[in-house]
Amino acid sequence: MTEAELKAEKKRLKKEKKRQKKEKKSRKRKDREETDTPIDIDKGTSRPTDEPEPEPKVKRSKKEVVQVSSAPDHTATATDTDTEANKNGKSKFSFPIQHILAPMVGASELPFRLLCRKYGAQLCYTPMMSSAKFSSDHSYRKDEFQTIPEDRPLVCHFSANDPEEFAKAAKLVEDKCDAIDLNLGCPQRTAYVGHFGSYLLEQKDRDLICNIVKKASKEVSKPI
């Protein structure tokens, strides 16, 4: 085969490959269109997918229609329920505080707490603070914990894995809050590395948790 014939053959094969590719795309598009358009078996016709299926008609007697339409509406919003409970002098909860701002690292600092109180929060938590740093570092305490008299009731929220450190941190905030909270829920990597939060919930750390709470309860008058 000459060089010219070889070039011609390559050109022909290239065109044939393009043609086959085009046919393949066309077949895929056609198959997709057929799949997206289901067949209405009852009528033997295509029905677009975005068209809702007609609801079956149910024949009802006039008596049934009257009974359905006259049924009482038992739906009520949370506001309706709260209003009714307040009218009766009773609350749905066993304690008077219903709207609580949870502890959020990087969010529930003093300005945000005051904003939430303005719009109905009745109890606020501080962000999670390290009891180890809080009990030993004045600059850490100054940066991480600020409050004012209007910021009450307030719960100070600490991470801890040492009874002495937790008790010392609790003592430092005793006169500035209404309760002290031990973090046993943080699942982050830093909690795993520092061995606090949810990583204290294993059976082997039960005695440690009890000792942390007991020690702080003896040191401060506020609830733990």
Secondary structure as GFF3:
##gff-version 3
##sequence-region A 1 224
A	DSSP	alpha_helix	3	36	.	.	.	ID=ss1
A	DSSP	beta_strand	39	40	.	.	.	ID=ss2
A	DSSP	beta_strand	45	46	.	.	.	ID=ss3
A	DSSP	alpha_helix	62	69	.	.	.	ID=ss4
A	DSSP	alpha_helix	78	87	.	.	.	ID=ss5
A	DSSP	beta_strand	100	101	.	.	.	ID=ss6
A	DSSP	alpha_helix	110	118	.	.	.	ID=ss7
A	DSSP	beta_strand	123	125	.	.	.	ID=ss8
A	DSSP	beta_strand	129	130	.	.	.	ID=ss9
A	DSSP	alpha_helix	131	134	.	.	.	ID=ss10
A	DSSP	alpha_helix	138	144	.	.	.	ID=ss11
A	DSSP	beta_strand	154	159	.	.	.	ID=ss12
A	DSSP	alpha_helix	163	173	.	.	.	ID=ss13
A	DSSP	three_ten_helix	174	176	.	.	.	ID=ss14
A	DSSP	beta_strand	179	182	.	.	.	ID=ss15
A	DSSP	alpha_helix	189	194	.	.	.	ID=ss16
A	DSSP	three_ten_helix	197	200	.	.	.	ID=ss17
A	DSSP	three_ten_helix	203	205	.	.	.	ID=ss18
A	DSSP	alpha_helix	206	219	.	.	.	ID=ss19
###
